[in-house]
Amino acid sequence: MENITAEKNLIEKVEMALEGIRPYLEADGGNVKILEITPEKVVRLELLGACGTCPMSTMTLKAGVEESIKRAVPEVVAVEAINITSPDDPNAKLPGQ
């Protein structure tokens, strides 16, 4: 029971950190969704909307999303996205396209 409560609190903290950067993601037609937080404190996200097909998604994830989460929730050790787009993906779209 204690683990479930701790996990729920951790998810809530990460969600609050994401709320601070969501307006910037949404401005370019994107968003993120928490899929899970592993027992090792790795946050696994899904990139949504334009973020899922943007060649800048790796930089956005590391410089924006991960930094915001780790600053607000220091116990998180890493942030991963399950659907990072490769910059040479022919279907990738730049923000605003």
Backbone bond lengths (Angstrom), bond angles and torsions (degrees), N, CA, C in turn:
res aa  C-N    CA-C-N  psi(-1)  N-CA   C-N-CA  omega(-1)  CA-C   N-CA-C  phi
1 M - - - 1.454 - - 1.528 110.98 -
2 E 1.334 115.68 -39.52 1.461 120.19 -179.18 1.528 110.98 -65.03
3 N 1.357 116.89 -38.97 1.463 120.76 178.67 1.522 111.81 -63.77
4 I 1.324 117.04 -39.60 1.461 121.67 179.36 1.516 109.98 -63.83
5 T 1.315 117.00 -43.02 1.462 121.25 178.85 1.522 110.61 -65.11
6 A 1.320 117.69 -43.66 1.468 121.45 178.98 1.524 110.71 -63.00
7 E 1.338 116.94 -41.88 1.454 121.12 179.28 1.528 110.63 -65.07
8 K 1.321 116.62 -41.52 1.464 121.34 178.98 1.526 110.11 -62.96
9 N 1.330 116.88 -42.83 1.459 120.86 178.15 1.521 111.38 -62.85
10 L 1.322 116.59 -40.47 1.453 121.34 179.50 1.532 110.34 -64.55
11 I 1.316 117.07 -43.78 1.466 121.44 177.75 1.521 110.10 -61.38
12 E 1.332 117.33 -42.17 1.462 121.02 179.13 1.527 110.77 -63.00
13 K 1.325 117.60 -41.22 1.469 120.97 178.96 1.521 111.02 -64.35
14 V 1.338 116.50 -43.21 1.466 120.35 179.05 1.529 109.68 -64.95
15 E 1.309 117.05 -41.77 1.464 121.53 179.21 1.538 110.41 -60.59
16 M 1.327 116.67 -40.70 1.467 120.28 178.09 1.531 110.53 -64.70
17 A 1.325 117.63 -39.45 1.468 121.09 177.44 1.529 110.08 -63.18
18 L 1.324 116.62 -40.32 1.463 120.51 179.65 1.528 111.79 -66.81
19 E 1.322 116.93 -32.70 1.467 119.81 179.37 1.523 111.44 -59.48
20 G 1.337 116.51 -29.90 1.458 120.37 179.95 1.520 113.63 -70.65
21 I 1.323 116.96 -25.74 1.470 119.22 -178.54 1.523 113.42 -109.62
22 R 1.324 117.22 -9.33 1.468 119.86 -178.83 1.528 113.40 -56.04
23 P 1.340 119.07 -40.94 1.480 117.56 -179.70 1.532 112.52 -57.05
24 Y 1.325 117.73 -34.14 1.457 121.27 179.47 1.527 110.92 -71.52
25 L 1.328 116.28 -40.24 1.466 120.24 177.36 1.527 110.15 -65.81
26 E 1.339 115.60 -44.72 1.457 120.95 -177.79 1.526 111.61 -65.60
27 A 1.341 117.18 -30.71 1.462 120.84 179.34 1.528 111.11 -61.25
28 D 1.328 116.65 -28.85 1.464 121.29 177.01 1.523 112.44 -101.05
29 G 1.334 117.36 13.94 1.455 120.85 175.77 1.517 114.77 82.74
30 G 1.337 117.45 20.02 1.458 120.28 -178.06 1.513 112.83 -122.54
31 N 1.313 115.11 -178.60 1.456 122.32 176.68 1.528 107.56 -172.43
32 V 1.317 116.54 176.56 1.460 122.19 175.91 1.514 109.30 -136.34
33 K 1.331 114.46 153.83 1.465 120.74 177.99 1.521 107.97 -132.51
34 I 1.337 116.67 133.47 1.458 120.99 176.45 1.525 108.08 -73.87
35 L 1.329 116.02 125.45 1.461 120.52 175.18 1.519 110.47 -93.51
36 E 1.342 115.77 -44.66 1.456 119.97 179.67 1.514 109.65 -166.90
37 I 1.312 114.78 163.05 1.451 122.12 167.51 1.519 105.15 -121.68
38 T 1.317 116.06 117.14 1.462 120.36 -174.99 1.524 110.61 -71.51
39 P 1.328 117.49 163.98 1.464 120.47 176.20 1.537 112.54 -58.69
40 E 1.341 116.18 -22.81 1.470 120.68 178.89 1.526 111.63 -85.03
41 K 1.341 117.18 5.26 1.475 124.11 179.48 1.532 113.01 69.82
42 V 1.336 115.51 37.63 1.456 121.63 173.02 1.527 107.07 -101.39
43 V 1.323 116.08 124.29 1.457 121.09 178.67 1.520 107.77 -86.71
44 R 1.328 116.10 124.99 1.467 121.25 177.35 1.523 108.02 -107.19
45 L 1.334 115.16 124.39 1.453 121.92 -176.08 1.515 111.29 -118.76
46 E 1.319 115.04 158.54 1.451 121.70 167.90 1.515 107.00 -112.91
47 L 1.334 116.33 129.32 1.455 121.04 175.78 1.516 107.60 -82.43
48 L 1.326 116.56 131.00 1.460 121.54 -175.43 1.520 111.53 -113.86
49 G 1.319 116.19 158.73 1.455 121.49 176.28 1.511 111.11 59.17
50 A 1.318 116.55 -137.12 1.463 122.18 -177.61 1.526 111.78 -61.74
51 C 1.323 117.97 -28.22 1.470 120.09 179.63 1.528 111.35 -62.25
52 G 1.306 116.96 -30.04 1.456 120.53 -178.84 1.515 114.04 -72.74
53 T 1.341 117.57 -17.57 1.465 120.61 -178.27 1.521 112.39 -124.65
54 C 1.303 118.04 14.53 1.462 121.68 -176.67 1.525 110.62 -94.26
55 P 1.340 118.08 130.43 1.457 119.67 178.98 1.527 112.71 -68.09
56 M 1.316 117.50 -13.61 1.466 121.70 177.88 1.532 111.31 -89.44
57 S 1.329 117.52 3.14 1.463 120.57 -174.08 1.524 113.11 -60.74
58 T 1.329 118.50 -33.89 1.460 120.28 178.26 1.519 110.38 -63.68
59 M 1.328 116.26 -44.97 1.463 120.15 179.56 1.529 110.58 -66.83
60 T 1.312 117.16 -42.26 1.465 120.75 178.13 1.518 110.40 -60.29
61 L 1.326 116.28 -43.02 1.457 120.21 -179.06 1.522 110.68 -62.76
62 K 1.322 117.50 -49.35 1.464 121.19 -174.92 1.529 112.18 -74.58
63 A 1.333 117.03 -49.72 1.463 120.37 -173.20 1.529 112.78 -80.18
64 G 1.321 116.95 -28.20 1.457 119.54 -177.00 1.508 113.60 -105.28
65 V 1.307 115.74 -65.28 1.460 121.58 -173.12 1.531 111.62 -66.11
66 E 1.326 117.00 -53.09 1.467 119.80 -177.34 1.530 111.48 -62.67
67 E 1.324 117.14 -43.80 1.470 120.13 179.59 1.522 111.13 -60.44
68 S 1.324 117.22 -44.51 1.470 120.87 -179.96 1.520 111.79 -62.81
69 I 1.324 115.99 -44.01 1.461 119.93 -179.04 1.524 110.43 -66.19
70 K 1.329 117.88 -47.87 1.469 120.62 -176.50 1.530 111.94 -66.97
71 R 1.327 117.03 -31.74 1.464 120.25 176.94 1.536 110.32 -67.40
72 A 1.325 116.49 -42.25 1.465 121.12 -177.29 1.526 112.91 -82.15
73 V 1.329 116.72 -29.00 1.463 122.05 -175.37 1.539 107.82 -132.10
74 P 1.340 116.94 80.01 1.465 120.42 -172.74 1.522 114.92 -61.10
75 E 1.321 118.25 -19.36 1.462 119.49 -179.88 1.531 112.29 -73.10
76 V 1.334 117.78 -15.48 1.466 121.39 175.95 1.525 108.31 -72.21
77 V 1.335 116.27 129.39 1.467 120.46 -177.64 1.531 112.97 -95.79
78 A 1.336 117.45 -25.75 1.463 120.36 -179.29 1.525 109.80 -160.83
79 V 1.324 114.52 160.99 1.457 121.85 175.71 1.524 106.94 -128.99
80 E 1.324 115.98 130.41 1.466 121.84 179.81 1.516 109.12 -126.35
81 A 1.319 115.65 147.71 1.459 120.76 171.69 1.517 107.63 -112.68
82 I 1.317 116.07 139.84 1.458 120.23 -177.83 1.525 112.06 -80.71
83 N 1.330 117.11 -13.13 1.468 119.25 -172.96 1.526 112.14 -136.36
84 I 1.316 116.86 52.65 1.468 121.30 176.64 1.532 109.24 -68.57
85 T 1.318 115.20 134.29 1.463 121.15 178.28 1.524 109.57 -88.41
86 S 1.304 116.23 134.46 1.463 121.76 175.12 1.527 108.99 -74.32
87 P 1.338 118.27 137.52 1.470 120.34 -179.94 1.525 113.53 -58.11
88 D 1.338 119.19 -23.91 1.460 120.04 179.48 1.533 113.19 -96.55
89 D 1.330 116.63 11.81 1.465 121.35 176.37 1.533 108.89 -66.30
90 P 1.336 118.47 123.15 1.465 120.13 -178.26 1.529 113.14 -65.70
91 N 1.327 117.81 -17.83 1.473 121.18 178.50 1.519 112.84 -93.02
92 A 1.337 117.30 -1.23 1.456 120.95 -178.54 1.529 109.98 -66.71
93 K 1.325 114.85 144.32 1.462 120.94 179.75 1.526 108.34 -124.44
94 L 1.313 115.86 134.26 1.452 119.98 174.82 1.522 109.17 -74.69
95 P 1.341 118.86 153.93 1.468 120.31 177.86 1.524 110.28 -53.09
96 G 1.308 115.05 137.66 1.465 121.08 177.74 1.527 114.03 88.99
97 Q 1.348 117.83 -4.94 1.471 119.01 -179.99 1.497 110.93 -87.98
